Every structure is written in C-alpha cells, then in structure tokens.
Amino acid sequence: MGALSTEHVLTIQDLSKDDIYLILDTARSFKEVNDRAIKKLPTLRGRTIINFFLEPSTRTRTSFEIAAKRLSADAINFSASVSATTKGESLVDTAKTLDAMDCDLVIIRHAYAGSPRILTQHMRASVINGGDGKHQHPTQALLDLHTIREHFGHIDGLKVAIVGDIAHSRVFGSLAPALNMLGAEVTAIAPATLLPPRPDVLGAKVSTNLDANLGDYDVVYMLRIQKERIELSPIPSVREYATFYGLNTTRISKMKDDAIIMHPGPINRGVELSSAAADTARNLLLYQVNAGVAVRMALMYLLLGGQDGPIA
C-alpha cells in the first residue's frame, strides 16, 4: 500500500492520477469490510477527526462520521448552530482554536470558496474539503469515480454527460477535471444561462441540447438545480427546465442499453429526474451513497498514516 502525495485534499487537482487510483483501490478493500457483519477496524484508534460543517448536509456529513467510526477514530461533529462563528468568531480564530485541541483531521463544508485553504494556513491537522461554495467537492468526485469504475471496470474512454446547473455546481467543479484526468470524455449539457464562461478549462465539451447525442453517453450524470446558490432567475420555470433537461422514461429509452444514470443527491423529483427515472435500476444514486463511506474511509486511512498497517 502506498501513500498519498499530499497531506490535504482541498481540490481534486491536489491529487495525482496515481493518488486517485490508490484511493479507489483502497476503497475497494474497505467496500469488502463494509459488507461484513462486524464493520469496525482498529486502524485509526486514538485519532481525532472533526466534521466542521457550516452548511446543511445529510449524505456527506453522515458518511464522513460513519467512515471515521468504522476506523475507530474519535469523530466530533460541529455544525453552524453550535459553532462560535454564530457569535462572530472568524474562521481563522476557529481554526486556531481547533488546532489548540490537537485534532488530526478536519473535514470542512463552508458556503465560501477557499475556506478549506484558510484552515490549512492555521492548523497542523490535515484538511479535507467537504464542499466549499460553488468551487469544489473532491470526495464526491472520488465516490463518483469509484461508482463508475466498479460498474464498467474502467474509466478511460468512457463518454460522460454532466447535465444541469453547471454554473453553480461544485460537483461539476471536481468531477469534470477528475474524469478528464482519468481519460474520460466529458460533455457539460445545460441551458446557456446555467453554463459557466469557460467549462473547457475543466476539461469539458459543451452542449445546450440534451437529446442531440443522448445515445452516445455511457454515463448521464444529472445535477440538482442549486436553488440556494442561484442569484437571479436563469431559467423561465422549473417546468420548462424539466421539459428540456429533465431525464424521463422517453429519454432513458434513447440511452445506450448499458448506460447508467448518476446523481449527487438530493433529487428534485419531477425536475432533473422524473419519479420513474429516479426509481429505475439504472439510477446508481444509492450505490454512490454506499460507495461514499468506503471512499472516505480510504481517504482518512491514507491521509492519517493508516497505510502503515493492514486492512484486516
């Protein structure tokens, strides 16, 4: 078992191609552990991991907490409501306070891009970005890569369409360059008002027509409309968006027979996915959620020196 080339994971670009494959290979081992009746390992006993979430989260925060506990680490949760930031404490002062407690790893979710990097400047602990504003969400990309690789056996050469609110999506911000790094061909599909100025910088082609090449894609990844991050009204109505960019049974029938549907969750039923599309066996959302625990276990294990001991 090797070691990662970085002590922090703030963006997907912090990881090399070898790093990503090491994480995915390690996650495969932890996936087997998670299928056992007894899932707990002593690997990170005595380590302290802090979930510092200043934005709402169900999947990501719970996934990190479960991952830490299955590795026998002490997991502590801080939310916005119990953080001293509600009393006016700056992020820098919060970082210094956490550092004084000698924690080993902090996972931060924050509304502002760049917040995880601020922690690294004032803490000795490793830091994982659990999502910062519209910027990045690297562990979501890693669990998505794991899901795709386990389904197809490879990532290189696959064609992936990422559909929806590209401009406001930190999922796209991490997944597109990650797929590009591993040799997949990525196409961003959205109305022009939901596209960023330069999606090509992240390694993606661009289309405004979901139906044009739907039968070419191996993966159709549907993004949630980011209602909480949309400043104005870039779409006339949710109903019109669903008509032109929502995945329904008619569009699914035009996809490749072995193509899969993915979604970061939570789903807006009737918007990006119809109820039938959300419930089809082609939709791997729940597999993604399950994979998230194994991937985050792998990342914690590798960042905190767990590679010095066996996965048993």
Secondary structure, DSSP 8 states (H G I E B T S, - for coil): ----S-S-BSSGGGS-HHHHHHHHHHHHHHHHHHTSSS----TTTT-EEEEEE-S--SHHHHHHHHHHHHTT-EEEEEETTTSGGGGT--HHHHHHHHHHTT-SEEEEEESSTTHHHHHHTT-SSEEEEEEETTTB-HHHHHHHHHHHHHHHS--TT-EEEEES-GGG-HHHHHHHHHHHHTT-EEEEE--GGGS-S-GGGGTEEEES-SSTTGGG-SEEEE----TTT--S--SS-HHHHHHHH-B-HHHHTTS-TT-EEE--S---BTTTB-HHHHHSTTB-HHHHHHHHHHHHHHHHHHHTTGGGS---
